[in-house]
Amino acid sequence: MSLKKHPNADNTYETERLILRPMSPAEDRDFIFELYNRPKFVQYIGNRNVNSIQDAENYILNRFAPQIERLGFGNYLLVTKEGNEKVGAVGIFEREGLDVVDIGYSLLEEYEGMGYAFEAAKKVKSIGMDEFGLPKISAIVSKDNLPSQKLIEKLGLKFQKYVTLPGEEEELLYYETE
């Protein structure tokens, strides 16, 4: 995959209401621990075995940081400009079993329904395609996660097929840009 050189050295971006920045192991481990153990996260995204604050720190160090260092893009923390609240995460991920990088997001339930996920996902899609020259972006969504299906379609991705990722049992909906 031939990617454009990254023009944004610190990998921080802004939207109208949000700051998107790479995860910091020390600053964001408590947030990741909380987010990844929320019932909706486990239901729709899966149990990532982040069972302690140390697990959360290691997850950031071993899963998020290497991809951003290698590719220049990855998972970003969502922080509101007004109030400086950590509300969720959004990113573009290399995922085993998928040929095309996929976009993913998660919010704390108390911030759902405010448009943050769409605002952040739209920005990350633009970062991947416009700044890094990714030819396509995909998304995988649980069959019962109707709000995410609508968001992915609003982003302009189209349903293509059903997929099951390696080591998983759940059949997911697979979307892709055209």
C-alpha positions in Angstrom: 0.0 0.0 0.0 1.5 3.3 -1.1 0.5 6.1 1.2 1.0 9.8 1.0 3.5 11.4 3.5 1.7 12.7 6.5 1.5 16.5 6.7 0.3 16.6 10.3 3.3 15.8 12.5 1.5 15.5 15.9 -1.5 13.6 14.4 -4.0 15.9 16.0 -7.1 17.0 14.2 -10.1 19.2 14.8 -13.8 19.2 13.8 -16.3 21.8 14.6 -16.9 20.5 18.1 -14.1 17.9 18.7 -10.4 17.5 19.0 -9.1 14.1 17.7 -5.8 13.1 19.1 -3.7 9.9 19.4 -4.2 8.0 22.7 -1.7 8.6 25.4 -0.9 5.6 27.6 -0.6 7.6 30.8 -3.4 10.2 30.2 -6.0 8.0 28.6 -5.7 4.6 30.2 -8.5 5.3 32.7 -10.8 6.4 29.9 -10.1 3.3 27.7 -10.6 1.0 30.7 -14.0 2.6 31.3 -15.0 2.7 27.6 -13.9 -0.8 26.8 -15.8 -2.2 29.7 -19.1 -0.5 29.0 -21.9 -3.0 28.3 -22.7 -1.5 24.8 -19.0 -1.6 23.8 -18.7 -5.3 24.8 -22.1 -6.1 23.1 -21.3 -4.4 19.8 -17.6 -4.3 19.5 -16.5 -7.2 21.7 -14.6 -8.0 24.9 -11.0 -6.7 24.4 -9.9 -8.2 27.8 -9.0 -4.8 29.2 -9.6 -5.9 32.8 -7.4 -3.4 34.6 -5.9 0.1 34.2 -2.6 -1.6 33.3 -4.3 -3.7 30.6 -5.7 -0.4 29.2 -2.3 1.2 29.2 -0.8 -1.9 27.5 -3.6 -1.9 24.9 -2.8 1.7 24.0 1.0 0.9 23.9 0.8 -2.3 22.0 -2.3 -1.9 19.7 -2.8 1.8 19.0 0.7 3.4 19.2 2.5 1.0 16.8 -0.1 1.6 13.9 0.1 5.4 14.2 3.9 5.2 14.3 4.0 2.9 11.2 1.2 4.3 9.1 0.6 7.8 10.5 -3.1 7.1 11.3 -4.9 4.9 13.7 -7.1 5.4 16.8 -7.9 8.8 18.1 -9.4 10.0 21.4 -12.4 12.3 21.0 -12.3 15.3 23.3 -15.0 18.1 23.2 -13.7 21.5 22.5 -16.3 22.9 24.9 -15.7 21.4 28.3 -12.6 19.3 27.4 -14.6 16.0 28.0 -13.3 12.7 26.7 -16.4 11.3 24.9 -15.1 8.4 22.8 -12.7 7.1 20.2 -12.6 6.9 16.4 -10.0 5.4 14.1 -9.0 3.6 11.0 -7.6 0.1 11.7 -5.7 -2.6 10.0 -7.7 -5.7 10.9 -6.8 -9.3 10.4 -9.3 -10.9 8.0 -10.0 -7.6 6.1 -8.2 -6.5 3.0 -9.3 -2.9 3.3 -8.6 -0.8 6.5 -11.8 -0.3 8.4 -13.2 2.7 10.3 -14.5 2.2 13.8 -15.8 4.3 16.6 -17.2 4.1 20.1 -18.8 6.6 22.5 -19.7 6.7 26.1 -23.5 6.2 26.1 -24.1 9.6 27.7 -22.7 11.3 24.5 -24.6 9.2 22.0 -27.2 10.9 19.8 -25.4 14.2 19.7 -23.7 13.7 16.3 -20.2 13.3 17.7 -19.7 9.8 16.2 -20.6 11.0 12.7 -18.6 14.2 13.0 -15.5 12.3 14.1 -16.0 9.4 11.6 -16.4 11.8 8.7 -13.2 13.5 9.7 -11.3 10.2 10.0 -12.6 9.0 6.6 -11.3 12.3 5.1 -7.9 11.9 6.8 -7.5 8.4 5.5 -8.7 9.1 1.9 -7.6 12.7 1.3 -4.5 13.0 3.4 -3.1 9.4 3.2 -4.5 8.5 -0.2 -6.3 5.3 0.9 -8.2 4.1 -2.1 -11.0 2.5 0.0 -12.2 2.3 3.6 -14.4 -0.4 5.0 -16.5 -0.9 8.1 -17.8 -3.9 9.9 -21.0 -3.7 12.0 -23.0 -6.1 14.1 -26.3 -7.1 12.5 -28.2 -5.7 15.5 -26.4 -2.4 15.7 -28.9 -0.4 13.6 -27.6 3.1 14.7 -24.1 2.2 13.5 -25.4 0.8 10.2 -27.2 4.1 9.6 -24.0 6.1 10.4 -21.9 4.0 8.1 -24.3 4.4 5.3 -24.5 8.2 5.9 -20.7 8.2 5.6 -21.2 6.9 2.0 -20.1 3.3 2.6 -22.3 0.6 1.0 -23.1 -2.9 2.3 -21.1 -5.5 0.3 -21.3 -8.9 2.1 -21.3 -10.7 5.4 -18.0 -11.5 7.0 -16.7 -13.4 10.0 -13.3 -12.3 11.3 -10.6 -14.9 12.2 -11.1 -16.3 15.7 -14.6 -14.8 15.9 -18.0 -16.5 15.6 -20.3 -13.5 14.9 -21.2 -12.8 11.3 -20.9 -9.1 10.6 -22.1 -6.7 8.0 -19.2 -5.5 5.8 -19.4 -2.1 4.1 -17.0 -0.4 1.8 -16.5 2.9 0.0 -17.2 2.7 -3.7 
